[in-house]
Amino acid sequence: MKKGIHPKYRPVVFKDVSTGYMLLTRSAAPSKETIEYEGKTYPLIKVEISSSSHPFFTGKKTLVDSAGRVEKFNKKYSKKKVSS
């Protein structure tokens, strides 16, 4: 194996901002924030969706602002009526 090309893994806390769920794992992702978790300080990486908030894992079907997106899409790409 080549030396110096592999990332340095370290313990990191991933936090789901919508549910507050936290997971301690190893990662090489950079982070400027830290958090106190189980009595120790770890780098913090905030995520918007995780297994605790994703509809596939929770079994809940939720629509997040889909109406606004659909209306915006239809407004932008709808065919203009041609007057005869």
Residue frames as qw, qx, qy, qz and C-alpha x, y, z in Angstrom:
[[0.000, 0.888, 0.459, 0.000, 0.00, 0.00, 0.00],
 [0.355, 0.556, -0.045, 0.750, 1.16, 3.52, -0.71],
 [0.386, -0.456, -0.492, 0.633, 1.93, 5.65, 2.31],
 [0.078, -0.311, -0.083, 0.943, 0.36, 9.06, 2.85],
 [0.223, -0.129, -0.546, -0.797, -2.69, 8.63, 0.58],
 [0.377, -0.465, -0.799, -0.056, -5.18, 7.25, 3.08],
 [0.252, -0.709, -0.053, -0.657, -7.40, 9.59, 5.12],
 [0.145, 0.131, -0.743, 0.640, -7.00, 9.99, 8.88],
 [0.499, -0.524, -0.580, -0.375, -10.19, 8.70, 10.48],
 [0.058, 0.140, -0.589, 0.794, -11.26, 10.09, 13.86],
 [0.032, -0.518, -0.824, 0.228, -14.35, 9.81, 16.06],
 [0.110, -0.111, -0.190, -0.969, -17.06, 12.25, 14.90],
 [0.247, 0.425, 0.740, -0.459, -20.65, 12.93, 16.02],
 [0.071, -0.251, -0.592, -0.762, -23.28, 13.22, 13.29],
 [0.154, 0.360, 0.613, -0.686, -26.40, 15.10, 14.44],
 [0.077, 0.526, 0.716, 0.452, -29.75, 15.09, 12.66],
 [0.010, 0.043, -0.169, 0.985, -30.94, 18.71, 12.94],
 [0.502, -0.280, -0.374, -0.728, -34.61, 17.81, 12.46],
 [0.801, -0.392, -0.418, -0.175, -34.86, 15.17, 15.23],
 [0.340, -0.796, 0.419, -0.275, -31.81, 15.79, 17.41],
 [0.992, -0.079, 0.078, 0.064, -30.61, 12.17, 16.92],
 [0.014, 0.835, -0.547, -0.057, -26.83, 11.85, 17.37],
 [0.992, 0.102, -0.013, 0.076, -24.54, 9.08, 16.16],
 [0.295, -0.779, 0.522, 0.185, -20.90, 8.61, 17.14],
 [0.928, 0.286, 0.190, 0.144, -18.84, 7.04, 14.37],
 [0.522, -0.408, 0.345, 0.665, -15.54, 7.45, 12.57],
 [0.516, 0.802, 0.288, 0.085, -15.10, 9.85, 9.67],
 [0.565, -0.072, 0.155, 0.807, -12.52, 11.87, 7.79],
 [0.108, 0.796, 0.411, 0.430, -14.99, 14.69, 7.02],
 [0.296, 0.176, -0.284, 0.895, -13.81, 18.12, 8.18],
 [0.330, -0.777, -0.515, -0.149, -15.71, 20.04, 10.85],
 [0.173, 0.485, -0.272, 0.813, -15.22, 23.36, 12.64],
 [0.590, -0.515, 0.071, -0.618, -17.88, 22.71, 15.31],
 [0.278, 0.142, -0.903, 0.296, -17.54, 20.49, 18.38],
 [0.676, -0.437, -0.178, -0.566, -20.02, 18.92, 20.78],
 [0.248, -0.359, 0.795, -0.422, -19.94, 17.29, 24.20],
 [0.828, 0.011, -0.357, -0.432, -21.14, 13.69, 23.82],
 [0.924, -0.250, -0.286, 0.049, -21.00, 11.04, 26.55],
 [0.622, -0.730, 0.064, 0.277, -18.53, 13.11, 28.57],
 [0.580, -0.187, 0.385, 0.693, -16.06, 13.76, 25.75],
 [0.271, 0.750, -0.045, -0.602, -15.70, 16.48, 23.12],
 [0.603, 0.163, 0.676, 0.391, -15.97, 15.41, 19.47],
 [0.050, 0.144, -0.390, -0.908, -16.14, 17.20, 16.11],
 [0.449, 0.463, 0.617, -0.452, -19.77, 17.77, 15.05],
 [0.019, 0.011, -0.656, -0.755, -21.23, 17.29, 11.58],
 [0.467, 0.338, 0.443, -0.687, -24.85, 18.38, 11.13],
 [0.041, 0.101, 0.853, 0.510, -27.02, 16.46, 8.67],
 [0.447, -0.006, -0.027, -0.894, -30.53, 17.31, 7.52],
 [0.883, -0.024, -0.132, -0.450, -31.77, 13.74, 7.22],
 [0.024, -0.399, 0.905, -0.147, -30.80, 10.46, 8.86],
 [0.325, -0.163, -0.920, -0.147, -32.38, 7.10, 9.61],
 [0.059, -0.393, -0.710, 0.581, -34.33, 8.71, 12.46],
 [0.265, 0.545, 0.172, -0.777, -36.05, 11.23, 10.16],
 [0.177, 0.219, -0.703, -0.653, -36.11, 9.60, 6.71],
 [0.736, 0.048, 0.063, -0.672, -39.62, 8.42, 5.69],
 [0.722, 0.226, -0.637, -0.146, -38.29, 5.05, 4.50],
 [0.374, 0.118, -0.801, 0.451, -36.96, 4.18, 7.96],
 [0.215, 0.000, 0.516, -0.830, -39.69, 5.84, 10.03],
 [0.101, 0.389, 0.910, 0.102, -42.63, 4.55, 8.00],
 [0.132, 0.747, 0.379, -0.531, -44.16, 8.03, 7.90],
 [0.449, 0.459, 0.454, 0.617, -44.91, 9.67, 4.62],
 [0.108, -0.796, -0.218, 0.555, -44.36, 13.41, 4.77],
 [0.516, 0.658, 0.273, 0.475, -44.25, 15.98, 2.02],
 [0.418, -0.557, -0.076, 0.714, -41.78, 18.76, 2.52],
 [0.106, 0.665, -0.100, -0.732, -42.78, 21.89, 0.60],
 [0.408, 0.124, 0.786, 0.448, -43.68, 19.84, -2.46],
 [0.280, 0.801, 0.526, -0.061, -46.64, 22.04, -3.37],
 [0.027, -0.901, 0.131, 0.414, -44.46, 25.11, -3.70],
 [0.329, -0.386, 0.705, 0.496, -41.93, 23.25, -5.82],
 [0.404, 0.395, 0.791, 0.237, -44.57, 21.83, -8.15],
 [0.203, 0.905, 0.331, -0.176, -46.20, 25.23, -8.64],
 [0.149, -0.786, 0.363, 0.477, -42.84, 26.84, -9.30],
 [0.389, -0.113, 0.801, 0.440, -41.97, 24.13, -11.85],
 [0.356, 0.613, 0.696, 0.110, -45.34, 24.43, -13.61],
 [0.084, 0.935, 0.110, -0.325, -45.06, 28.21, -13.74],
 [0.216, -0.660, 0.522, 0.495, -41.57, 28.05, -15.20],
 [0.170, -0.179, 0.863, 0.441, -42.08, 25.27, -17.75],
 [0.481, 0.521, 0.650, -0.273, -45.76, 25.45, -18.65],
 [0.341, 0.284, 0.570, 0.692, -46.59, 25.97, -22.28],
 [0.136, 0.367, 0.150, -0.908, -47.90, 29.40, -23.05],
 [0.498, 0.571, 0.644, -0.109, -51.27, 29.48, -24.79],
 [0.213, -0.045, 0.468, 0.856, -51.08, 30.69, -28.34],
 [0.383, 0.574, 0.396, -0.607, -53.91, 33.04, -29.31],
 [0.446, 0.232, 0.709, 0.495, -55.29, 32.53, -32.81]]
